[in-house]
């Protein structure tokens, strides 16, 4: 009987997305625990960054004994290059993008510049730092205010009048010292995942999903993680040409920042005539919970989610270890 692959599923951690990460990790474990190919271990990192570092430093040798770390972390620490840097330093193999791509993906300012350089449409925006005066914001309302380095729409607000702007800035600064203030684009929210080395394609695009929040104005944290709060249509109700455009855009965004294994790109299709497709951001470690979008998209592509996870494990095992893996 072949030797089982030892895999540690790392989850939780010092992030505003702690709970979502737990759900992703538990879902991965539930889907793979009966798979005879794998011997699984769940590793839950503490909410405290100090305690997390203590645990990781104590556990280096144990982590090195695993064939692979399945990275189910989200947000700060787990998705911004921090944990990737740790793994690379100790030659620990892991799923998902390397340190550099992770840093860029979490940095909405830098990733926006790279998307634009690749010829993708990005929403016009200005950078606003803590301590600046509101009068410096010259853009016309309505606006979108978002932290420069967070995921899962944490701290994001839509501002329709000046009174709302103060509250939106205050909320954004709870999570980051640098905010992005974007022009509000009225349109359809679309997201599309990609997976590498699938169906004989180096980067295979999944079917895009259209997101229609039932109660909220946009796909915010509550809408993302509350069952029934959002209507998610996969594949999106778009023309074939628009579906191809979404898929090509997701592939180009993945390449733009040097992602690996898989990613998911969020976009908005404007209501202009002709409509324009704007890239909002890229998720280098998208959610893998029962309610997440990637499982719905893999199913639409004819790939059951447990098989998708097996595929991610397989391609991750063939990745280089250490600094060479940083995208």
Secondary structure, DSSP 4 states (H G I P E B T S, - for coil): -PPPEEEEEEEE-SSTTHHHHHHHHHHHHHHHTT-TTEEEEEEEE-SSHHHHHHHHHHTHHHHHTSSEEEE---STTTSSSHHHHHHHHTT--BSS--HHHHHHHH-HHHHHHHHHHTT-EE--EEEEETT--GGG--PPSSEEEEETT--TTTT-EEE-SHHHHHHHHHHHHTT-SEEEEEE---EEEEEEEEEEEETTEEEEE---EEEEESSSSS--HHHHHSTTSEEEEES-S--HHHHHHHHHHHHHHHHHTT--SEEEEEEEEESSSS--EEEEEEETT---STT-HHHHHHHHTT--HHHHHHHHHHHHHTS--GGGG--
